[in-house]
Amino acid sequence: MDTHGYSPDDDRGPLMMGFNYALLVLSLIIYSARIATRVYPKFCMTAADYTVTLAMVSRRSTLGSTSAPLTARSPPRRYVAPSGSAS
């Protein structure tokens, strides 16, 4: 069975969390620029702007719930090879 260098002990959680937060920061910058141009100098937000706002709030709340297990400091999992397998 070829696993392409991946074992169940590999912990990629922090890496994925870093990508998630980097994309969150980028999207917050773009979102802030969009809302700033809709509010100043004249308030003219449309339904699309409210939808984007709802999506940003929803994304922020789900990011917190998905990163919580990664920061819980659980002990590392150990891979146990099934008996009878070739080493």
N, C-alpha and C positions, 0 to 999 in steps of 0.2 A: 504494500500500500504506500503510494508516494504522497507525501504531505507537502512537498515543495518547501521544505525548511520551516514549516510551521508546526509547533507543538501546542497542546492545550495549555501549557504553562506560560506561553507568551502573553504578556500583559500590555495590550495596546490601548487600554482605557485612557490613560493620561494623554497620549498622543491624539486620540479622537476628541477628547475634551478640549484640547488646545485648538484643534481645527474648528470645533463648534464655537468656541468663544471668539476666535479670530473672525469668523464669518459673521458672528453677532455684532461685533464692533463695526465691521465694514457696513453691514446693513443698517445699523443705527446712524452712521454718518450720512449715508445716502437718504435715509428716511428723514433725518433732521433737516437736511438741505431741501428736500421736497416740501416738507411742511412749512419751513421758513419762507419759501417762495410763495406759498399759498396764503400765508397769514399776513405777511408784510409786503407791500405797503397797504394793501386792501385785502380784507378777509374774503376769500372766495373758495372755500373748500367744497369739494363735490362728494358724491357718494363713493367714488373710487378712493378718495383720501380717507374717508371714514373706514372703509373696508381694509385699507392698508394699515391703519391704526389698530383695528381689531386684530389683524393678523400679527402685528408686532407684539401686542400684549399677549396673545395666545402663544407665540413662539417663545417669549421670555419665560412664561410660566412653565412650559414643557421642558425647557432647557434645564431649569432648576431641578425638576423631578427626575430627569434622566441622568444628571451628573451626580445626584446624591449617592447612589450605590458605589460610584467610583471613588468617592472620597470617604467612604465608611471605614477604610483601613481593615478590610477583611483579610484573613490569612490567605496566602497563595494556594491555589488549587494544585494538587499533585496528580500527574497522569500515571495511572496504573495500567500497564500493558496486560491484556488478557493472557491467561495461562495458555501455554502451548504455542505462542507466537515466536517467530524467529527474532533474535536480537541483532 
